[in-house]
Amino acid sequence: MKHLCIGSLGEDARSLAQRVCATEEALITVWVNDEATVYASPGETPEDVVNSALVGTYTMGMDPNHIADDLIEMRRERLRAGILDD
């Protein structure tokens, strides 16, 4: 798996988090592109991902609620910045 499309930042964060957990990668990085598409990549942060797009890096067995909370925070940040429509 290089970059797996998980969904859109506008979708339910808990569902997105469950999809991240379903990848069963030992270490996975979640990030969002300019179009609010959520991606997961195995391992550490890919070179082409800027810090402002990074949701987090998680280990296998991570509580999906923690991932969902991070996705919700990313959505809030983008809404505040006017990058994402409500």
C-alpha positions as CSV (number, residue, x, y, z in Angstrom):
1,M,0.0,0.0,0.0
2,K,1.4,3.4,-1.0
3,H,-1.3,5.9,-0.3
4,L,-4.8,4.5,0.5
5,C,-7.7,6.8,0.0
6,I,-9.8,6.6,3.2
7,G,-12.5,9.1,2.3
8,S,-13.3,12.7,2.7
9,L,-12.8,15.0,5.7
10,G,-16.5,15.9,5.4
11,E,-17.5,12.3,6.2
12,D,-18.2,10.9,9.7
13,A,-14.8,10.9,11.6
14,R,-15.6,7.7,13.4
15,S,-16.2,5.8,10.1
16,L,-12.9,7.2,8.7
17,A,-11.1,6.1,11.8
18,Q,-12.5,2.6,11.5
19,R,-11.2,2.5,7.9
20,V,-7.7,3.5,9.1
21,C,-7.7,0.8,11.7
22,A,-8.9,-1.8,9.2
23,T,-5.7,-1.4,7.2
24,E,-3.9,-3.5,9.9
25,E,-0.6,-1.7,9.3
26,A,1.8,-1.7,12.2
27,L,2.4,2.0,11.7
28,I,0.3,4.3,9.6
29,T,0.2,8.0,8.9
30,V,-3.0,9.8,8.1
31,W,-3.1,13.0,6.2
32,V,-5.4,15.2,4.2
33,N,-4.8,16.8,0.8
34,D,-6.0,20.2,-0.5
35,E,-9.3,18.7,-1.7
36,A,-10.0,17.3,1.8
37,T,-9.4,13.7,0.8
38,V,-8.1,11.6,3.7
39,Y,-5.2,9.3,2.9
40,A,-3.4,6.7,4.9
41,S,0.2,5.7,4.2
42,P,2.2,2.9,5.9
43,G,5.1,4.0,8.1
44,E,6.2,7.5,8.9
45,T,5.1,10.7,7.2
46,P,5.6,10.5,3.4
47,E,8.2,13.0,2.1
48,D,5.6,14.8,-0.1
49,V,3.2,15.5,2.8
50,V,3.5,18.9,4.4
51,N,3.0,19.3,8.2
52,S,-0.2,21.3,7.9
53,A,-1.8,18.3,6.1
54,L,-0.7,15.7,8.7
55,V,-3.5,14.3,10.9
56,G,-1.2,11.9,12.8
57,T,0.9,8.7,12.9
58,Y,-0.7,5.8,14.6
59,T,0.3,2.3,15.7
60,M,-1.7,-0.9,15.2
61,G,-4.2,-1.3,18.0
62,M,-4.6,2.5,18.5
63,D,-8.0,3.5,19.8
64,P,-10.1,4.6,16.8
65,N,-11.6,7.3,18.9
66,H,-8.2,9.0,19.2
67,I,-7.9,9.0,15.4
68,A,-11.4,10.3,15.0
69,D,-10.7,13.1,17.5
70,D,-7.6,14.1,15.4
71,L,-9.7,14.0,12.2
72,I,-12.4,16.2,13.9
73,E,-9.7,18.7,14.9
74,M,-8.3,18.8,11.4
75,R,-11.8,19.5,10.1
76,R,-12.3,22.3,12.6
77,E,-8.9,23.9,11.7
78,R,-9.8,23.8,8.0
79,L,-13.3,25.3,8.6
80,R,-11.7,28.1,10.7
81,A,-9.2,28.8,8.0
82,G,-11.9,28.9,5.3
83,I,-10.3,26.0,3.5
84,L,-13.3,23.7,3.9
85,D,-17.0,24.4,3.5
86,D,-19.4,23.3,6.3
